[in-house]
Amino acid sequence: MAHELIYTSAERGLRPGTRGFCTVAHTQGMTPQNIQLLEALSAYKNLYSVHDAQEKAEPIAWSHITSNLIGRSASIVSRVGSTAADHTGRSNKLAHHVLLPARERPQGGPAWLCQQIGFLRDAWDEQPHIISNQKEIPAGDYEPKPATAWEALTGDPAYAAFLPNAFKTNSDSIVLIAFAPGTDMLSLISESLAIMEPSQRWNVTFTTYFTQLAVGATCAWRCCVADSEVLREARRNPRTIVFDLTETLPPVPTGPLAELARSGQSPVVPKIQVNVPPDPNKPKKFILMDNRNINQLTLKPRNPNAPRK
């Protein structure tokens, strides 16, 4: 069963005595450990003040995170972003997390799930309450199409293959993607996952606006604002891959995934041909033909130990 939690600034929280930034709703039956984990994933750093003209360019942290605190059999899909000013008139954020077991993961993958309208909330105007209804997880997959978001940004849709190629080379590698505020990073991440085999998509963790890593969490593709402190620290680590979308890009990726990004075709999973030996006990059919009619006889294999008649 999937669980969800909503965290924002409110005059009154769900737990007695809580207010300000706190949990205002969560699924009935959630463990205190899972509640604490999702609250820790609700951090957000505003780039602009609440009345700044550039406020609409605030990044949104769409994420797929795994954590050793819940095991690798579960995923956390989240949206954390700026929202309307709170009751005091100060800047506010809204975090909506969905914790889902492996059996409920749709084939489209985590970024596809984030893009489903209404699945993750961007506003809250309700009283604190326990969520009694089970969260419905939509099923589906990508419609085949070229990587148009990557083409619009870089001039070549093949750049969508950069991240999957890095994952294919080393699934444990950390990639930091530098971007300018206002860039639709979810579309870029989504197009990169779309050209991967469906069985691999849920193995990739990401966040479209990375500022810090919660204890126990795993995040492989980390989108960072250009010139941010977290990006400057990452550049000091020679093992970290930095893909800066605001500077000169690396060479255009090549290979099958790059061609998929250009053509818009779905990734083809090769079928394994299994040769099954014939069953000697299966009855064989023979067709006896003459000029007048056709007769079909079913002959059963003779038991060599049976007495001859």
C-alpha positions as a printed Julia matrix, in Angstrom:
309×3 Matrix{Float64}:
   0.0     0.0     0.0
   1.28    3.46   -0.93
   1.49    6.14    1.76
   1.62    9.92    1.39
   2.59   12.89    3.55
   2.12   16.65    3.1
   4.4    19.15    4.82
   4.03   22.95    4.78
   3.79   26.04    7.01
   0.48   26.21    8.87
  -1.06   27.75   11.96
  -1.75   24.25   13.27
  -0.12   20.96   12.39
  -1.5    17.44   12.46
   0.3    16.48   15.66
  -0.95   18.36   18.74
   1.19   21.37   19.58
   2.87   21.67   16.15
   2.71   24.76   13.95
   4.88   26.58   11.43
   6.62   24.11    9.12
   5.08   20.79   10.02
   3.13   17.8     8.73
  -0.48   18.7     7.96
  -1.62   15.35    6.52
  -0.44   11.78    6.2
  -1.89    8.36    5.44
  -3.49    6.46    8.28
  -1.22    3.83    9.77
   2.14    5.35    8.82
   4.96    4.47   11.19
   6.68    7.27   13.14
   9.95    6.28   11.44
   8.52    6.81    7.95
   6.9    10.09    8.99
  10.23   11.34   10.32
  12.0    10.27    7.13
   9.58   12.09    4.82
   9.73   15.21    6.97
  13.53   15.16    6.61
  13.1    15.09    2.81
  11.01   18.28    2.91
  13.93   20.74    3.01
  13.8    23.54    0.43
  15.97   26.59   -0.27
  14.29   29.6    -1.86
  16.31   31.55   -4.42
  14.1    34.64   -4.29
  12.04   36.51   -1.73
   8.28   36.06   -1.54
   7.52   39.27   -3.48
  10.42   39.1    -5.93
   9.55   39.5    -9.61
  11.56   36.32  -10.34
   9.63   34.26   -7.82
   7.97   32.23  -10.61
  11.42   30.93  -11.62
  11.87   29.18   -8.27
  13.05   25.62   -8.98
  10.82   22.67   -8.11
  12.41   19.62   -6.55
  10.78   16.67   -8.29
  12.49   13.62   -6.85
  12.8     9.87   -6.8
  14.74    8.84   -3.7
  15.51    5.52   -2.07
  16.61    5.17    1.53
  18.29    2.43    3.53
  15.85    3.32    6.31
  12.96    1.77    4.37
  14.84   -0.77    2.25
  15.4    -0.91   -1.49
  12.01   -2.49   -2.1
  10.29    0.9    -1.72
  10.58    4.25   -3.48
   9.81    7.82   -2.47
   8.45   10.12   -5.18
   8.2    13.77   -4.17
   7.42   17.31   -5.17
   8.9    20.07   -2.99
   8.57   23.66   -4.09
   7.66   27.23   -3.27
   3.99   27.92   -2.68
   1.76   30.84   -1.63
   2.92   32.86    1.37
   1.93   31.42    4.73
  -0.45   32.92    7.29
   2.29   35.32    8.46
   3.01   36.62    4.93
   6.43   34.95    4.75
   7.75   32.67    2.02
   6.39   29.16    2.18
   6.99   25.72    0.71
   4.87   22.65    0.1
   6.25   19.13    0.15
   4.18   16.18   -1.01
   5.74   12.73   -0.72
   4.43    9.35   -1.84
   6.08    6.2    -0.52
   5.21    3.25   -2.72
   6.26   -0.42   -2.68
   7.92   -2.05   -5.68
   4.75   -3.91   -6.72
   2.93   -0.59   -7.31
   5.58    1.07   -9.49
   4.22    1.92  -12.96
   6.21    0.89  -16.02
   6.71    4.5   -17.08
   9.09    5.11  -14.17
   9.4     7.78  -11.48
   9.69   10.86  -13.72
   6.68    9.72  -15.75
   4.75    9.36  -12.49
   5.74   12.88  -11.39
   4.35   14.25  -14.67
   0.88   12.8   -14.16
  -1.48   15.72  -13.52
  -2.74   15.88   -9.95
  -0.61   13.04   -8.64
   1.57   15.38   -6.53
   0.05   18.53   -5.04
   1.32   22.09   -5.48
  -1.09   23.84   -3.07
  -2.7    23.26    0.33
  -5.81   25.0     1.72
  -7.27   22.32    4.0
  -7.35   21.65    7.7
  -4.86   19.11    9.09
  -6.22   15.58    8.82
  -5.43   11.9     8.53
  -5.74   10.55    4.97
  -7.95    7.48    5.14
  -8.22    6.69    1.41
  -5.48    4.68   -0.26
  -3.36    6.65   -2.73
  -4.1     5.54   -6.29
  -1.01    4.98   -8.45
  -1.69    5.5   -12.17
  -0.48    2.85  -14.61
   1.06    3.63  -17.98
   4.16    4.3   -20.02
   5.69    6.91  -22.32
   4.34    7.57  -25.8
   7.32    7.19  -28.18
   8.65   10.57  -29.32
  11.98   12.35  -29.86
  13.64   14.13  -26.92
  12.25   17.55  -27.8
  13.15   19.22  -24.47
  16.81   18.26  -24.9
  16.71   19.41  -28.53
  15.26   22.81  -27.56
  17.94   23.33  -24.9
  21.04   21.9   -26.59
  20.17   21.7   -30.29
  20.42   17.89  -30.41
  18.01   15.38  -28.81
  20.89   12.89  -28.51
  22.03   14.71  -25.35
  19.18   12.88  -23.6
  21.47    9.85  -23.69
  24.22   11.47  -21.59
  22.71   10.49  -18.23
  21.6     6.95  -19.22
  25.04    6.3   -20.71
  26.69    7.36  -17.44
  24.33    5.06  -15.52
  25.03    2.19  -17.9
  28.79    2.65  -17.45
  28.55    2.79  -13.65
  25.2     2.57  -11.9
  26.77    3.92   -8.69
  28.13    7.1   -10.3
  26.94   10.5    -9.1
  26.12   13.06  -11.8
  25.53   16.74  -11.03
  23.61   18.62  -13.72
  24.07   22.4   -13.51
  21.12   24.46  -14.77
  19.86   28.02  -14.9
  16.7    28.89  -12.89
  13.62   28.58  -15.06
  14.84   25.43  -16.86
  12.27   22.62  -16.97
  14.52   19.95  -15.47
  11.72   17.4   -15.0
  11.15   17.22  -18.76
  14.87   16.65  -19.35
  15.12   13.92  -16.72
  11.93   12.34  -18.02
  13.21   12.18  -21.61
  16.45   10.59  -20.43
  14.55    7.9   -18.54
  12.15    7.32  -21.44
  14.92    5.9   -23.65
  15.99    3.42  -20.97
  14.53   -0.05  -20.67
  11.43   -0.01  -18.42
  13.06   -2.52  -16.08
  15.9    -0.04  -15.38
  13.97    3.2   -14.84
  13.13    2.6   -11.18
  16.81    1.88  -10.47
  17.64    5.53  -11.16
  17.3     8.08   -8.36
  17.2    11.82   -9.07
  16.13   15.24   -7.93
  15.54   18.23  -10.18
  16.69   20.7    -7.48
  19.39   19.37   -5.19
  20.56   21.28   -2.11
  21.38   18.55    0.41
  21.15   14.78    0.9
  19.08   13.45    3.76
  20.62   10.83    6.04
  20.31    7.35    4.55
  19.0     8.62    1.19
  20.36    7.78   -2.26
  20.27   10.21   -5.2
  22.33    9.62   -8.36
  21.25   12.42  -10.74
  21.43   15.72   -8.85
  20.3    18.87  -10.62
  21.95   21.95   -9.09
  21.63   25.65   -9.77
  24.71   26.92  -11.59
  27.28   28.56   -9.27
  25.63   27.11   -6.18
  27.75   26.08   -3.22
  26.82   22.42   -3.58
  28.03   22.48   -7.19
  31.3    24.17   -6.27
  31.93   21.48   -3.67
  31.16   18.74   -6.19
  33.72   20.08   -8.67
  36.43   19.48   -6.06
  35.68   15.74   -6.13
  37.33   14.15   -9.2
  35.0    11.14   -9.02
  31.87   13.26   -9.49
  30.59   13.78  -13.04
  29.51   17.37  -13.72
  27.25   18.06  -16.71
  26.91   21.86  -16.94
  24.02   22.94  -19.14
  25.01   26.61  -18.8
  28.51   26.23  -20.29
  30.09   24.54  -23.3
  28.57   21.12  -23.58
  30.58   17.89  -23.87
  30.62   16.01  -27.21
  27.23   14.79  -28.42
  26.56   11.27  -27.08
  26.61    8.4   -29.54
  25.3     4.85  -29.53
  21.89    3.14  -29.45
  20.38    5.38  -26.75
  21.39    8.53  -28.65
  19.65    7.17  -31.74
  16.57    6.36  -29.69
  16.5     9.94  -28.42
  16.6    11.24  -31.99
  14.15    8.78  -33.51
  11.64    8.72  -30.7
  11.31    4.94  -30.83
  10.7     2.88  -27.73
  13.67    0.93  -26.35
  13.57   -2.61  -27.69
  14.01   -5.39  -25.15
  15.49   -8.4   -26.99
  13.41  -11.56  -26.85
  15.14  -14.74  -25.74
  14.42  -17.72  -27.99
  14.03  -20.9   -25.95
  14.24  -24.22  -27.78
  12.03  -26.77  -26.06
  12.73  -30.42  -26.96
   9.67  -32.35  -28.24
   7.69  -34.36  -25.71
   8.05  -38.07  -26.64
   4.75  -38.88  -24.89
   2.73  -36.31  -26.8
   0.38  -37.96  -29.37
   1.41  -37.4   -32.98
  -1.0   -36.64  -35.77
  -0.61  -38.2   -39.21
  -2.62  -37.32  -42.28
  -3.53  -40.16  -44.67
  -4.58  -38.97  -48.09
  -6.0   -40.66  -51.17
  -7.97  -39.44  -54.16
 -11.32  -39.74  -52.38
 -10.98  -38.24  -48.9
  -8.66  -37.08  -46.14
  -8.49  -38.95  -42.86
  -6.64  -37.78  -39.74
  -5.39  -40.41  -37.36
  -3.97  -39.75  -33.91
  -1.35  -42.36  -33.06
  -0.15  -42.82  -29.51
   3.45  -43.92  -28.89
   3.66  -47.69  -28.41
   4.74  -48.99  -25.02
   7.73  -51.28  -25.77
   6.88  -53.44  -22.73
   3.3   -54.08  -23.77
   2.52  -57.63  -25.08
   2.13  -57.9   -28.81
  -1.33  -58.73  -30.06
